[in-house]
């Protein structure tokens, strides 16, 4: 998995490319923790290039969302591919987290 980060206004956009599974989830968890520790609690996970997420990946997203919330912000998801979106829907994540079909609409909602 490849993780890229950019800041748009006050939102840290974390773009995921590849698989978020048991072997890569710790990298994502560390990245989100580092962002929050720098004082950035508005995080947008851009999942347009993420092609798989396991239960370990789901746990990291949930832990990241809680860290953001504890800091007064929130973690938002955007641009999920069909298979990953299905996993998120079945697991109930899309009822717990804000989700947007486009990166632009997610950024507009967070500003």
Protein Blocks (a to p, Z undefined) as FASTA:
>chain_A
ZZddddehjaccdddedjddfklmmmmmmmmmmmmmnopabdcddfklbcbdcfklmmmm
mmmmmmmmmnopacddehiafklmmmmmmnommmmpccdfbfklmmmmmZZ
